[in-house]
């Protein structure tokens, strides 16, 4: 039976947004990004499609906001007391996210973006840079503890771990083995962050095009 949302109690603001985000995540888990439509989300959230389009101009924008809404606060990653421990905790948290609706969204968003330059531009515009923000907080703490030098922090180094994690996810799927996360940390990230940065021409880094 199809529910007539017009007969349901009217919801507004945060309460309606929460129902819509919950519906998006359920759709991503059930049919993936390719099968998710604004119509299906509206029906699952028991609201009108017009309510969605008043808030989000596209399926891409809605999916990304729903995923970001469900993610932990990137400014407060887990603190273990060491650079290695913090890096592992961060990668493990993100690996868990990729194993759920966020991973379904990322795979679909990248597939859609790579096939269309304008969609990739939109994906970059909508990206919050939360993964890089969390990594920046991890290395800031390490600098404060005296584990590494502030001069070793560069935009590319902040992106390296998440880029390798996404490569592992897109190439090998989920679940991501913990051994792979330890290898990224021990063989790449810790040696990279503990070594001096090499001076470059100073071109700004290209922002990451993923959540």
N, C-alpha and C positions, 0 to 999 in steps of 0.2 A: 504494500500500500504506500502511496505517496503522501507524505505529510503536507498539509496546507499550512505553511509557516505563518500566513496571515491570521490564523486562529490561535497562534501561540502568544504568550505574554511578550510584549515588545522589549527588546534589549537594546542598550545603547552603549557607546563609549567602550571602556575597557572590557566590560562583560561580553559585549558582542565580539570584540576583537579576539578575546580569549577563546570563544567558541569557534571562531573562524580558523584561528591558528591550530587548535586541536583537530579540526576537520582536515586541514591541510596535511598535518603529520600523519593522520590516519590514512588519508588517501595515498600519500607517498609510501607508507608501509604496505598498503594493500595492492596498489596497481602501479606504483613507481611514478616518476615524473612524466614519462611518456603518456601514461593513462590518466593523469590528473587534468581535470578541466575546471573552469570556473563554475560550470553548471553542477558538477558533482560535488564540489566543495560547498556551494551554496545549499544544496539539498541536504548534505550531511550536517551542516551547521544550522539547518532549519531557518534560513534567511533567504532574501531575494538576491538574485544575481546582481541587480542594480546596486545593492549595498556593497558588494565587493568592488565593483568598478568605480564607485565613488571614492574608495580608499586606495585601490591599487589599479594602475593602468594596464597591467599585464599579468599573465600567469607567472612569468619569471619574477617580477617584483613581489608578488604575493608569496611565492615559495621561499624566496630568500628571506623576507621579513619573518615568516613563520619559523624558519630554521634559526635565525639569529635570536628570536625571542626565546627559543627553547635552550639556547646555549648558556653555559655558565658565564659569569661576569669575567671578561678577558683581563680586566685590570687586577683581578685577585686570583691568580693561579695558585695551586697548592704549594705550600712552602715546606720543604723537607730539611733544610739546613745546609744543603750542599748544592753546587751547580749541577753535578751529575744527577742527583736525586730529583731536583726540580725539573730538569729536562726530561727525565724518564716519566715523571708524573704527568707532565704536560702532554707528551706524545701518547701516553696511555689513555689519557682522557680524550684526546682527539681521535685516537683509533676506535674507542668505544662509540664516539659520535658517528664516525664513518660507517660503523656496523649497523646503524639505524636509519631513520628517515633522512637525516642530514646527508648520509652517503648517497642515498637514492637521488636526492635533489642535486648534489654536486655532480654526479655522473651525468644526469640529464641536462643540467645547465651547461656543463662544458661541451657536451655533444651538440647542443643547440647553438652555443656560441661559436664553436669552431666551424660550423657549417655556414655561418652568416656573420660578416664583419660588424654589421650594425648591432646584432645581438650580443656580440662579444664586447662592443663598446658599452652597451647597456649593462652588461654583467660587471664590467670594471666600475662603472658609475655607481652601481648599487652595492658594491663590496664595502664592507665596514672595516676591513683590515684587522679583524679581531684576533686572528692567529698571530699576526706580527705584533700586535699590541701585547698579547700574553707573553710572547717570547721576549719582548723588550723589558717587561717587568721581571722576568726570570733573570736576565743578565744584569739588570739594575741591582737586584739584590746581591748577585754574585760580586759585583764591583764594590758594593757597600761592605761585604764581608771580607774583602781583600783577596778573593779567589782569582780575580782576573783584572786586567787593566782596562779602563774606560776607552782607551784608544783602540782596543781590539773590536769595539762594537761598530759595525757598519750595516747599512741596509741589506746588502746581499747576505751577510752572515745571519742576520735575523730571519731571512726567508729560507735559508738552506734546509733546516730540519723539516719544516712543513712541506717544502717542495718534494723532499725525498719521501715523506709520508704519503703525499698524494700520489706520487709515482708508484709506490708499493701498492696502494689501494687500487689505482686504475689498471695496473699491470697484472696483479695477482688476486685482487678481490679481498673479501673479508671472510673470516676474521683475520686481522693482521697479527702474525705470530709475535709474541713478546721478544723472541730472539732477534727478530728484525729490528724492533725498536731499540734494543740494547746495542745492536751493531751500529745503528745510525748515531746513537749517542756516543759510544765509546770509540768508534773508528772515524767519525766525521766531526760531530759537533763539539765535543770537549777539546780535541786537538786544535780545531779551527779557532775556537773562542779563546784558547789559552796562548795562541801564537800572535805575534805583532801583525797589525794590518799593514798591507803593502800600499804605499801612496799611489793614487790613480789620477787620471785627468780631472776627476771631480764631477763627472756626469751623474745626474740624479738617477736613482734606481727606478725601474718601471714597477708600479704598484702591482701586487698580486691580484689575479682575476678570479679569486675563489674565496669562499667563506673562511 
